[in-house]
Amino acid sequence: MNMNRFVFYGFLVLLVIYLLVFRFDGEAEKDLVRFVADDAVFYVEQNDCLAASDAFKRSLLGQQLAAIDLQRVGPSLGLTENAGKLVEALGEELKTVVAEPLLGQLLRGRLGIALFRLPSDVDRRSLVTWLKRDVLFIVKPRENIDWNDVLVERFAKKRQGRRTTCQYGNYRIARLPTRYGVITLASIDGLVVASYDERQLKKAIDTYDGEIAGLPDRADFGKAFALYDTKREHLCYLSLSSLQKMVHLFSSSGIPYLEKMIEKLPAVYSAFTYGHWSTKKTMQSRLVLSGRPQVFDKKEGLQSLSPIQSRVLDFSLYDPLLLYWTTGSELQTILSRLLLVEEFQTLLYAYQDRLQKIAGVAPSDLPLLFGDQVGIFIEPSGSSNFFHIPRCLAVIPLASSEQAETLAKDLVEAFAAPVFEEIYEAVIYSYWLESPQDGIQPLCGFWQNYLFIGNSVSLLREIVDDYNARNSLVKNPQIRKIDPGIKEKNNRLLYLNVERTSELLVRLFYFIDTLLKLERPEKAEKSHLIIREVLLPLTAGIQDYERLCLRSYRQSELVIIDARFALRQIKKKRTNAKNH
């Protein structure tokens, strides 16, 4: 069940890198997926691909990604040499497709692509073989005409090749020669279905007629599919066993940690489905992970997975930089994940042993002591230094405030730490360091049944002031526009002020770059390349968005992640971050 955490964070990357740039109105069609058999490992739908591509190129993120030289930075990112070449080759092929007016007209409709196996390699020859054998294309053109005749006539004249047709049940299949080989297609009820393997086309027709089980009949797709808005602009389905293979296929030994992170996912989840839709001012995204019933039906551990209502949202600032909230089981998840990292094992085991000796509290008892949830608030320090440590505060509703206070006092006495105690608006807190730098003061405080742990007295006071004035995040009208349901029962919540966060990230990346040059010059060149050529451009690219609000919750064996973005209405002058 600890995979939930990886999925939650991985979804953020997915949003930024791949799927957030397309924003078009359009009516989703169930017709396309009806052609896809239930053995598909990947399926994607997109409205008006050419318009989506044009919008991506015009977006900040599209401009920044276009400037990244994958051939140059790919090895530093752990990508295989062929992966960079593949991206360039696909780009050239797409230019050829778009240049063909008839194909361009088809791509103005709604396109569906289904894969039934993954390629064996990423070299060009393997990809062409795979394209011929295991890919199915479904298109809903804007014009409702018989595309069999149109395509046959157009391509026959251009290629001067021999074309044939044959009857398959009630449908007519056309065979057209292309430079990759013969492609077969059929025009059925206003849709164009095509494949380089005629067997795939016939299987698609049989699926459409109900003779073969389709992808919507699969539990891991059908239940998720029902959760999407009928006006979605994009839909993507991927089996997680295939995700493993894709990571192995496109990555080199330079990023083994990525393969390790996802190696257990298929044991818990069978697939994920992603879709998004938008208005003029917001964009909504939803990712659904379909859990394996044999795992999620087990009684043990279900309580920790159950969504609950947050009791710390009222402590948030009116417009925070970052708010992260999660259930108490996340604390155990973080600890168990850190114990898998060799560098942390010695430190954590020593900490656990010391905690047991000093306070008589076993690490396994901490979640029972600290309750069922925690909220983390992060704000910039306001310093004008080159880089400043953000101010952080965790708010934890306590199951036993008396035991928590006793534990804190035992730890302070054991370490003989110089502690100062103060009271601010009924909040009693203890802090270290009387002369803080950049407003940083480690502190621990109690109020009613809440524990406060952080590094900034000033942030604690700001939060208390906003709490007393009833100025919290949930009262902010800017947040209501992108609220996916933060007051509902959830497993995780995230709010992010994207503009302010991007400014903080730029400072952080420059700081890391400078630090590595001074302390680890042997690795500085590789890190410098990644920071300047990848991280800074991506950070500049996300500035098309103002705010993000995200919730994650469990519904039966489904894990649902809903995200809403506020889109920037007034565009600033766009510059390439690499030139600064």
N, C-alpha and C positions, 0 to 999 in steps of 0.2 A: 504493500500500500504506500510505501515511501516514494513510489514513482510519481505521485501527485505533485510533489514539489518540483521535480525536474520538468514535468509537463507545464506547470504554471509559468516558470521562468522561460522555458523554451518557446512558449507561445508569444512572449514579448518580442523575442528575436524574429520569429516568424512574421509578426505584424509589421515590424520595421523594414525587414529586408525584402519581403516578397510580395505581400498581398495588399498593402495599404494604399497603393497608388492609383487604383482604378475606381472611378466614381461615376457611374452612369445609371440613368433610369432605364428600366426595362422589365418586361414581364417574364418571369421564369417559366420554363416549360417542363412539364413532367414527361413529355413525349420523348425527349432525347434519351433519358436514362432507361427508358423501356426497351431499348435495343441492346443494352449491356448485360451480358450473361453474368451469373453470380460468381464466376471464377476470376473476375477482374481484380487486379491488385492495385490499380490506380485509375481514378476517373476524375476528370476536370471539366467544368463548364464555364464559359465566359461569354458575356454579352459583347457584341461589336468589338472584336479583337483589335481591329485597326485603330478605332477611336481610343481604346484602352492603351494601346501602344503609344499613340501620339500624346495622350495625356501624361503618360509616364515620362516620356522624353522632356516634356515641358515642366514637370515637377522638379522641385529642388532635389529630391532623392534621385530622380532619374538622371539629372544633370551631373550629380556627384558620382553616381555609379558609372556613368558613361566615361568619366575621366579616369577611372581605375584601370591600370594596366595589369590584367590578370597574369599575363605571361611573366611579368616582372615580380609581382608580389605573391603569386600563387604558391611557389615553394615555401615562402616564409609563413604562409597560412596553413601549410600542411596539405595542399591540394596536389594531386598528381599532375605531371606535365601534360598529360592528355586532357585533363579537365579544362585547363585554360584554352587549349587548342579547340576543344569541343565548343566552348562558348563562342569563340570567333567564327568557327565553321557554321554554327547554327545561325549566327547573325547574318552571314553572307547568304545562306539558303533562304532566310526569311525575306531578304531584300529581293531575291529572285521571285518568290511567291507573290509578294506585294506588287511587283512590277507587272504581273499578269492580270489584266483588268478583270477577267472573268473570275479568277480565284479571289481577287480582292473584293469582288462583289459578294462572293460567298462568305468571306470573313467579316463582312459588315453585318451578318446575321448573328445567330447564337451558335457557338461551336462547342461540341463535346468531343473529348478524346478519351478513349479507354485503352489501358495496357493490360495484357494478360500474362506477361512475364517481363522480367527486367533483362536488359542486354547483358551479355557475358563479359563485355569489356567496353571501355569508352573510346576505343580507336574508331576511326571513321568506317572501316570495313564492317566491324561488329555491329555498329549502329545501323548501317544500311540493311544488314541481314535482319536485325531485330525489327526495323521499321516495316519490312516486307511481311514479317511473320506474325507479329504479336500486337499490332496497333490497329484500332478501329476509330474511324472518324465519323461523327454525326453532325450535320449542319442543318439549322433551320434558317433558310435564306429569307430575305425580306420579301422577295417576290415569290408568290405561290404559283410556280409553273412546273412543267415537266423538265427537270434538269437533266435527265438522261439524254434527251435529244439535243439539248443545248450544248452540253459538255462534249458529247460524241462528235458533233459537227465541228465545234471550235478546235478541239484537240486533233481531230483527224486532219484538218486543213493545215494546222501549224506543224504537226509532227510528220505528216504524210505517212502515218503508220496504218497498219491494218487493224480495224476494230471489228468486234463481233458482239452479238448480243445472244442471250439465251433466256429461256423461261425457267423460273424457279417458283413453283406453286402459282400463286396469283400475281407474281411480281416479275419484272423484266430486269435482268442483270446485264450491264454493259461492261465490256473489257476494253480499256484504253491503254495504248503504249505510252510510257513516260521514260525519262532517262534512268529511272531507278528500276524499271521493269513494268509489267502490266498491272494497272490498278483496276479493281472491279468496283462498280458502284451500282446503286439502285435508288430510284426516286420513289419514296413511299409516303403517301399522305402529306405531301408538301415538304418532307425532309429528305436530305441527301445522305445516304449511308455509304461509306467507302472503306476499302482495305486492299492492301497489296496481296493478301492471301484470301482467295475466294472462299475458303472454308470459314474464315472469320466472318465474312459477309453473310454467308448462309446461316451461320450460327446466330448472328445478330437478328436476321429475319425470323428464325425459329423462336428466338427469345421474345421478339415483338408480338408474335402470334400466340404466345403463351405455351409453346411446346417445350421450352427449356426455362428453368428457373432463372429469374433476372436478379440483378443487383438489389433492387428494392425489396426482394424477398429475403435478403440476408438481414438477420436481426441487428448486426452491428452497423448496417447502413440505413435500413428502413426506419428504425426508431429515431436515429439522428436526423434523417432527411425530413421527418415530420416537424422538426423544431425550427425550420428555417422559414423566413418570410417569403411569401410568394413572389415578391419583387426583388429577390436577391439578384445581384449582378454577377456574382462569382460563386462557384461551388467546387470543392475539392475533396476527394476521398482517397485515403491511402492506408493500406494494411501495414501494420507496424513491423511485421516480419520483413516486408519489402523495404521499409525505411532502414532497417539494419543493413540490408544488402546494398542499398544506395550509398550509405555512409562508407561502407567498406570499399565500394566501387570507385568513389570519387575522392576519397581521402588517401593519404600516404601514411607511413609509419610516424610522420611528424605530429599527428594528433590522435594517438591511441586513446587518450582520455575521453574523446568524443564517443568512440566505439564502446568504451567501458560504461559510459553514462547511460547508454540506451540499450545495453545488452539484456537487461531484465525487463524492459518495457513489454515485449510481446508476451511474457508470461502473465502479465496483469491485464493488459489491454490488447484487443485484437485489431483495432483500427481507429483512425481519427477522421473526422469530417469537419471541413471549414467552409464558411460562407460569409459574405458581407453584402450590405446594402447601404444606401446613403441618402441624405437630403442635401440641401445647399450648404448647410452650416455644420452638419455632423455626419459621421460615418459610424456604422455599427458593424461589429464583427462577432462571430460566434464560432468557437471551436468545441467540438464534442468528442470526447474520448469514450469509446465503447469498451467497457470492462468485460472480462470473461466471467460469465455467470458462476462458474465453479469456484472462482476466487471471491467475487463480491457476495455470493450467497452464504459464505461462511459466517457464523455468528461471532467468532472472535474478532475483535478489532473494529466491529461495525460502529460502536458508540463513538470512537475517535474520528470516524469518517463522517458522522452525521453533521449536517450544517447547523449552525446556531446563529442567533442574533448578536451583533456586536454591542458591547457595553462600554466601549471607549470612544465612540465617534464624537460624543459631546466634548471630549477633551481636545479635539483637533482645532487648529487655528482656522480662521475664516477662509484663508487662501494659502494653504501650506505648500511647501515645495514638494514634499513627498509624504504620503501616509501609507503604511503597510500594516494590515491587520490579518491575523490568522488564528486558528484554533490552537489549543494547547498542545495537541499532538505534533504540531510543527516543531516545537522545541525538542522533542524526542527525535524527530526526523533529522533535524540539523545535527544533533549530537551523533547519531548513528552514522550519518554521512561523513562527518569529520573523522570518525574513527576508522573509516576505510582509507583515509589518506595517511600514508606512512609518516609524513612530517609532523602530523598532529597527534599521533597515537601516544608517544611518550609524554608529551605535555598534558594531554587530557587525562591519561591514566594517573599521572602524578597529582593533578588537580582533584580528581575524584577521591583519591586516597587521602589527601590532605583535608578535604571537606568532611569526610567520614570521621577522621580523627578529631578535628576541631569542634565540629557541631553535632556529630553523631547522626548526620543526615546522609542517607544513601542517595546517589544521583537519581536512582529510579523513583525516589520519593518526591523529588522537586516538582514534577508536574502536579502531584496531588496537593502540594503546598501552595503552588502559585496559581492554581485554578485552571480554567479551560480556554483562556484566550490571552492574546497579547497584542497591543498596538504600538507601532514604532513611528515616530515623527522625526523628520529630518529637515533642517533649515540651514541656509548659509550663515556663516559667522558674521558677515558684514565687514570683514577685514579687507584692507586694500593691499595686503601682501600678495606676492606672486601666486602662492597657493595657500589656502586656509582650510583647516579641518572643519567639516560641517558640524553643526550642533545637532545632537541626537538625544532623544528621550523615549524610553519605553514605558508604557503604562500597562500595568498588569492587575486585573481584578483578583483579589486574594481569596483563597478558600479558607485560610486561617491567618489573619493579620497578626495575632499574638505570636504564633510560631515564626512568622517571617521576621518580625521585629527582633525576636530572640536570636534568630540565626544571624541577622545583620550585626547585632552587638557582639556576638561571639567571634565573628570574623574580624571585626575592628579591633577587639581586645587582643586576639591572637597575633595579629600582625603589628600591633602597636602603632597604627597609622595616625598621623596628626589630623584629627577630625574636628570640624567646627559645626556646631548645631545652631540652626536658625528656624524661625517660624515666619511664613509668608501667607497671609490670608487663610489661616487655619491649617496650612500644610506644614508639617514638621519635616525638615530635611537636614541631612548631614552632608558636608562636602569636604573635599580635600583641596589643598593648595590655596593659599590666601591671596596670591598674586597671579591670577590666571593670565594666560596668553591667548589672544584672540577670543576672549570670553569663554574659554574652556575651563570648566571646573567639574571634575568627577563628583557625582552626588548620588545619594540614595535617600528617598523620602517616603513618608506615609501620610495618607489622608483618607479617613473613613476606612473602607476596605480595599484601597488601591495602593499599589506599590509603584513608585517612580524611580527609574534608574536611568542615568544619563551622564552627559559630559558638559552640561551648560545650565547654570543657575538662571541665566537670563531667559533661556527658552522655557524653563519651568515656570517662571513668573509670567511670561507672555501667554502661555497656555492657561494658567490659572485666571489671568485677567479676562481672556476671551471666554472662558467657561463661565465666569461670574456675570459677564455681559451677555451671555447666551449667543455669542457670535461664533458658531462652529461651522465646519464644512457643510453640514446638511442644510444650513440656513442660507448658503450662498446661491443666488439665482443662477450664476454661471455654471454651477455644478449640477443643478437640477436639469439643465438641458442635456447633460450627458450621463445622467444617473441610470445605470443599468439595473439598480435594485439594491443599493448598499444597505438599506434598512431591513431587507429581507434576511432570511436565514442563509448564511454563506459559510464556506470553508476558508476563503481568502478574499481580501479586498486590496486594491491598489489604487491610489490617486496620485497623479504625477502632473506637475506644472512643467510641460515640455520645454517651453522657452527658457525658463530659469534653470532647468536641469541641464540643458544643452550648454549654457554658459559655464556652469560648474564643471561639466565634463571636459570642455575645451581646456580650462585651467588645469584640471587633473592630468590630462594627457600630456600637456606641455611640461608639467612638473615631473611626471614619470620619465619622459624623454630626457630631460636635463639630469635627473638623478641617475639614470642608467649610464649616461655618458661619463659621469664622475666616478661611480662606484663599480660598474661592471662594463668597462669599455669593450671587452671581448664579445659581448652580446648586444651592445648598443646599436650596431649597424642594422641588425635584423629587426629589433624593436622599433628603431627610428623609421624604418621602411613601413612597418605595419601601422604605426601611429600616424605618420604623415600621409600615407597613400590610401589608407582604408578607414581608420577610426575617425579622423578629423572630417573627411568628406561625408561619412555616414552621419556624424553628429550634425553637420550643417544641413544634411538632407531632411532630418526629422523636423526642421523648423517650419514645415508646412502645417504643422499641427500645434495647437495651443495647449490643450489639456487632454489627459487620458484618465478615464475612470474604468476600472475593471473589477469584475467579481468572478469567483469560482465557487461552484457548489455541486454537490452530488445529488443525483436523482436516480434512484434504483441503482443499476449497474453503469449508469452514464455519469461522466464527469463533464460539466458544462462550464465553459469560460466565456463570459460575455464582456465585450470591450466596446466603449464608445469614445470617439475622438471629437473634440471641437476643432473645426478647420479654421485656419487663419483666414480672416476676411480681408485684411489689408496687407498686401505683400511688400516685404522690404526688398531692397536691391539685392539681387542674388549674386553671391560671389563664391568662388571656389575656395574652400577652406585650406587647400594645399598651398595657395599663393600667399597666405598670411604668415 
